[in-house]
Amino acid sequence: MNYQGKTIWITGASSGIGEAFARAFHKEGANLILSSRREDTLLEVKESLGNDTSTVKIVTLDLTDTESFPIKAKEAISAFGQIDVLINNGGVSQRSTVLESEMSTYRRLMEVNYFGSVGLTKEVLPHMVERGAGHIIVTSSVAGKIGTKFRSGYSASKHAVQGFFNSLRQEMYEHNVAVTLLCPGFIKTNISKNALTGDGSKFNKMGDAHSKAMTADEMVQKVMPKIKAQKEEIYVTGIKESLALWVQRFSPTLLNKILKNQKVT
Ligand SMILES: NC(=O)c1ccc[n+]([C@@H]2O[C@H](COP(=O)([O-])OP(=O)(O)OC[C@H]3O[C@@H](n4cnc5c(N)ncnc54)[C@H](OP(=O)(O)O)[C@@H]3O)[C@@H](O)[C@H]2O)c1
């Protein structure tokens, strides 16, 4: 896939993995639509891309505000005339046990991570189906396959993402719209700082595993060839997460026993 002149809409583009995708696709010569809530930070990302940013447009949005999506999608499609790739990447994590977590925190995790991605995809899909081409990518997680302590709501939201986008893929084969589930393990971003605690306030700490993990730019470099090949499911993990995925396939019970003693923050 050659991205020169293609249009990529990236959510969660103000930080971490989304920002790294913005850099990578800009280098490929693509038009970019950058989305998240913070306009000032998106402007900084845009400016960091270099002098020629005529191919970069900002569309601010809150992933919990699905009612705004029809207008946001119209704005995004009209920016460069079409959307070739939608990267549903914006998301929020969790650092609280089930006993500590309020229902409002569970709802927020689902609103941002699941309904946000579903809602935006539903707005862009008719446009892609009409053109008979497109690629929908969603940043799921290893947590979309494996539940761990302190992540009950996060893991549930990513499991829901897996189910929805696996179903969507089957419906989209006949329309030539590819669907990719991207499943990273720990990546060094602000995800743990921004994670929700039980009452919905920010965790505000960098987790150990995240601080030692690969950077978002390293991650994106690794996955770009697979994204170009429109792979259906992409894993990008450290050794521990790879091992966990392997053990889960053969003995979920053993994995649960191992994970209960692991530090996962
Ligand atoms: N880092 C990891 O270890 C890891 C591992 C597996 C999966 N992931 C997934 O990767 C994706 C990106 O995370 P990251 O690691 O890059 O974390 P990050 O640095 O915290 O970035 C999160 C992004 O999501 C946006 N966002 C959060 N809430 C939003 C909302 N309500 N509306 C719109 N945008 C919102 C943020 O932008 P604003 O604050 O400007 O709105 C920010 O751009 C997430 O889906 C995450 O679950 C991360």
The ligand as an ORCA input file, in Angstrom:
! r2SCAN-3c Opt
* xyz 0 1
  N       0.457      2.287     25.922
  C       0.149      1.013     26.064
  O       0.809      0.260     26.786
  C      -1.038      0.447     25.320
  C      -1.140     -0.946     25.221
  C      -2.225     -1.497     24.553
  C      -3.177     -0.678     23.967
  N      -3.054      0.679     24.074
  C      -4.099      1.499     23.464
  O      -3.501      2.448     22.608
  C      -4.362      3.565     22.451
  C      -3.555      4.835     22.604
  O      -3.053      4.905     23.920
  P      -1.632      5.549     24.299
  O      -0.824      4.479     24.886
  O      -1.096      6.337     23.179
  O      -2.093      6.481     25.531
  P      -2.065      8.065     25.765
  O      -0.700      8.584     25.536
  O      -2.704      8.283     27.090
  O      -3.017      8.627     24.616
  C      -4.409      8.470     24.676
  C      -5.049      9.291     23.569
  O      -6.468      9.104     23.611
  C      -7.110     10.383     23.609
  N      -8.354     10.332     24.378
  C      -8.524      9.898     25.657
  N      -9.788     10.085     26.042
  C     -10.444     10.651     24.978
  C     -11.775     11.098     24.762
  N     -12.730     11.015     25.698
  N     -12.085     11.640     23.561
  C     -11.139     11.752     22.597
  N      -9.881     11.351     22.734
  C      -9.534     10.809     23.919
  C      -6.087     11.336     24.245
  O      -6.283     12.657     23.750
  P      -6.933     13.895     24.542
  O      -6.549     13.775     25.972
  O      -6.341     15.081     23.835
  O      -8.402     13.769     24.300
  C      -4.774     10.779     23.705
  O      -4.499     11.323     22.429
  C      -5.468      3.376     23.490
  O      -6.625      2.881     22.851
  C      -4.899      2.335     24.441
  O      -5.909      1.590     25.075
  C      -2.005      1.252     24.726
*
